[in-house]
């Protein structure tokens, strides 16, 4: 973990990059004291980020790029060094790709990342005479720290779920995975030949969820049939099954009163897909 108890970054207007750097440092070392100045005092031995060409500065000639050509900002450089102090190497890499890189890209290239925008909006407004920039900065840091802490908890949760998800995958039939509880499964199951996941709903009953085609896509491998989507009370009549409660209008989620009903709906959806593909093949011949 981080041993330094002092850190420094630039004063003035802040962005998501320096705010998330400070939040990460406070997670790594809750006792760290962070100050904001525009120059580094002679003989300063604390950690310096996003300021005056130090190890965690990413401006000008110090620019460093990832293998995928995404340029590091200060947050990315700190996460690269200290991320594995908080999560596994696998999770640290995945988090860099999904969370850190978009923030780095925004800081280096501009854009309209909504999280970055929310952080930037915490700066004092031009006509707020009584707003202190440092006070606003550390309020934003607490917000970012809350986000980071929950992201880290989620990564640990996903790792704890891995064993159970893989055991259920081994028992899967007809491309349908039955989970004993709602838990993170997408990263593990999207690459596999599975199409639906059934699990208890936190609202009662069970959910059947269509597996996305990719981690970065909302498109499902096999969504539920179009005529089911957006329906509720009439689903039993439409499907010939009992105990179905709703189907989401985009076809990715279906609710049922029991695990058995949810699984039967998945089987029926797969059968209809096979029949549709066969019909299309017969027409093209």
TAZI-V835552 format. One record per residue. N is the residue number from 1. RES is the residue in three letters. SS is DSSP state (hx for helix, st for strand, lp for the rest). BURIAL is 1 if it has 16 or more other ideal C-beta (glycine too) atoms within 10 Angstrom, else 0. Layout:
# TAZI-V835552
{{N,RES,SS,BURIAL} {N,RES,SS,BURIAL}}
This chain:
# TAZI-V835552
{{1,UNK,lp,0} {2,UNK,lp,1} {3,UNK,lp,0} {4,UNK,lp,0} {5,UNK,lp,0} {6,UNK,st,0} {7,UNK,st,1} {8,UNK,st,1} {9,UNK,st,1} {10,UNK,lp,1} {11,UNK,lp,0} {12,UNK,lp,0} {13,UNK,lp,0} {14,UNK,lp,1} {15,UNK,lp,1} {16,UNK,hx,1} {17,UNK,hx,1} {18,UNK,hx,1} {19,UNK,hx,1} {20,UNK,hx,1} {21,UNK,hx,1} {22,UNK,hx,1} {23,UNK,hx,1} {24,UNK,hx,1} {25,UNK,hx,1} {26,UNK,hx,1} {27,UNK,hx,1} {28,UNK,hx,1} {29,UNK,lp,1} {30,UNK,lp,0} {31,UNK,lp,0} {32,UNK,lp,1} {33,UNK,st,0} {34,UNK,st,1} {35,UNK,st,0} {36,UNK,st,1} {37,UNK,lp,0} {38,UNK,lp,0} {39,UNK,lp,0} {40,UNK,lp,0} {41,UNK,lp,0} {42,UNK,lp,0} {43,UNK,lp,0} {44,UNK,lp,0} {45,UNK,lp,0} {46,UNK,lp,1} {47,UNK,st,1} {48,UNK,st,1} {49,UNK,st,1} {50,UNK,lp,1} {51,UNK,lp,1} {52,UNK,lp,0} {53,UNK,lp,0} {54,UNK,lp,1} {55,UNK,lp,0} {56,UNK,st,1} {57,UNK,lp,1} {58,UNK,lp,1} {59,UNK,lp,0} {60,UNK,hx,0} {61,UNK,hx,0} {62,UNK,hx,0} {63,UNK,lp,0} {64,UNK,lp,0} {65,UNK,st,0} {66,UNK,lp,0} {67,UNK,lp,0} {68,UNK,lp,0} {69,UNK,lp,0} {70,UNK,lp,1} {71,UNK,st,1} {72,UNK,lp,1} {73,UNK,lp,1} {74,UNK,hx,1} {75,UNK,hx,1} {76,UNK,hx,1} {77,UNK,hx,1} {78,UNK,hx,1} {79,UNK,hx,1} {80,UNK,hx,1} {81,UNK,hx,0} {82,UNK,hx,1} {83,UNK,hx,1} {84,UNK,hx,0} {85,UNK,hx,0} {86,UNK,lp,1} {87,UNK,lp,1} {88,UNK,lp,0} {89,UNK,hx,0} {90,UNK,hx,0} {91,UNK,hx,1} {92,UNK,hx,1} {93,UNK,hx,0} {94,UNK,hx,1} {95,UNK,hx,1} {96,UNK,hx,1} {97,UNK,hx,0} {98,UNK,hx,0} {99,UNK,hx,1} {100,UNK,hx,1} {101,UNK,hx,1} {102,UNK,hx,1} {103,UNK,hx,1} {104,UNK,hx,1} {105,UNK,hx,1} {106,UNK,hx,1} {107,UNK,hx,1} {108,UNK,hx,1} {109,UNK,hx,0} {110,UNK,lp,0} {111,UNK,lp,0} {112,UNK,lp,0} {113,UNK,lp,1} {114,UNK,hx,0} {115,UNK,hx,0} {116,UNK,hx,1} {117,UNK,hx,0} {118,UNK,hx,0} {119,UNK,hx,1} {120,UNK,hx,1} {121,UNK,lp,0} {122,UNK,lp,1} {123,UNK,lp,1} {124,UNK,lp,0} {125,UNK,lp,0} {126,UNK,lp,0} {127,UNK,lp,0} {128,UNK,lp,0} {129,UNK,lp,0} {130,UNK,lp,0} {131,UNK,lp,0} {132,UNK,lp,0} {133,UNK,hx,0} {134,UNK,hx,0} {135,UNK,hx,0} {136,UNK,hx,1} {137,UNK,hx,1} {138,UNK,hx,1} {139,UNK,hx,0} {140,UNK,hx,1} {141,UNK,hx,1} {142,UNK,hx,0} {143,UNK,hx,0} {144,UNK,hx,1} {145,UNK,hx,1} {146,UNK,hx,0} {147,UNK,hx,1} {148,UNK,hx,1} {149,UNK,hx,0} {150,UNK,hx,0} {151,UNK,hx,0} {152,UNK,hx,1} {153,UNK,hx,0} {154,UNK,hx,0} {155,UNK,hx,1} {156,UNK,hx,0} {157,UNK,hx,0} {158,UNK,hx,1} {159,UNK,hx,0} {160,UNK,hx,0} {161,UNK,hx,1} {162,UNK,hx,0} {163,UNK,hx,0} {164,UNK,hx,0} {165,UNK,hx,1} {166,UNK,hx,0} {167,UNK,hx,0} {168,UNK,hx,1} {169,UNK,hx,1} {170,UNK,hx,0} {171,UNK,lp,0} {172,UNK,lp,1} {173,UNK,st,0} {174,UNK,lp,0} {175,UNK,lp,1} {176,UNK,st,1} {177,UNK,st,1} {178,UNK,st,1} {179,UNK,lp,1} {180,UNK,lp,0} {181,UNK,lp,0} {182,UNK,lp,0} {183,UNK,lp,1} {184,UNK,lp,1} {185,UNK,lp,1} {186,UNK,hx,0} {187,UNK,hx,0} {188,UNK,hx,1} {189,UNK,hx,1} {190,UNK,lp,0} {191,UNK,lp,0} {192,UNK,lp,0} {193,UNK,lp,0} {194,UNK,lp,1} {195,UNK,lp,1} {196,UNK,st,1} {197,UNK,st,1} {198,UNK,st,1} {199,UNK,st,1} {200,UNK,st,0} {201,UNK,lp,0} {202,UNK,lp,0} {203,UNK,lp,0} {204,UNK,lp,0} {205,UNK,lp,1} {206,UNK,st,1} {207,UNK,st,1} {208,UNK,st,1} {209,UNK,st,1} {210,UNK,st,1} {211,UNK,lp,1} {212,UNK,st,1} {213,UNK,lp,0} {214,UNK,lp,0} {215,UNK,lp,0} {216,UNK,lp,0} {217,UNK,lp,0} {218,UNK,lp,0} {219,UNK,lp,0} {220,UNK,st,1} {221,UNK,lp,1} {222,UNK,lp,1} {223,UNK,lp,1} {224,UNK,lp,1} {225,UNK,lp,1} {226,UNK,hx,0} {227,UNK,hx,0} {228,UNK,hx,1} {229,UNK,lp,1} {230,UNK,lp,0} {231,UNK,lp,1} {232,UNK,lp,0} {233,UNK,lp,0} {234,UNK,lp,0} {235,UNK,hx,1} {236,UNK,hx,0} {237,UNK,hx,0} {238,UNK,hx,0} {239,UNK,hx,1} {240,UNK,lp,0} {241,UNK,lp,1} {242,UNK,lp,0} {243,UNK,lp,1} {244,UNK,st,1} {245,UNK,st,1} {246,UNK,st,1} {247,UNK,st,1} {248,UNK,lp,1} {249,UNK,lp,0} {250,UNK,lp,0} {251,UNK,lp,1} {252,UNK,lp,1} {253,UNK,st,1} {254,UNK,st,1} {255,UNK,st,1} {256,UNK,st,1} {257,UNK,lp,0} {258,UNK,lp,0} {259,UNK,hx,1} {260,UNK,hx,0} {261,UNK,hx,1} {262,UNK,hx,1} {263,UNK,hx,1} {264,UNK,hx,1} {265,UNK,hx,1} {266,UNK,hx,1} {267,UNK,hx,0} {268,UNK,hx,1} {269,UNK,hx,1} {270,UNK,hx,1} {271,UNK,hx,0} {272,UNK,hx,1} {273,UNK,hx,1} {274,UNK,hx,0} {275,UNK,hx,0} {276,UNK,hx,0} {277,UNK,hx,0} {278,UNK,hx,0} {279,UNK,hx,0} {280,UNK,hx,0} {281,UNK,hx,0} {282,UNK,hx,0} {283,UNK,hx,0} {284,UNK,hx,0} {285,UNK,lp,0}}
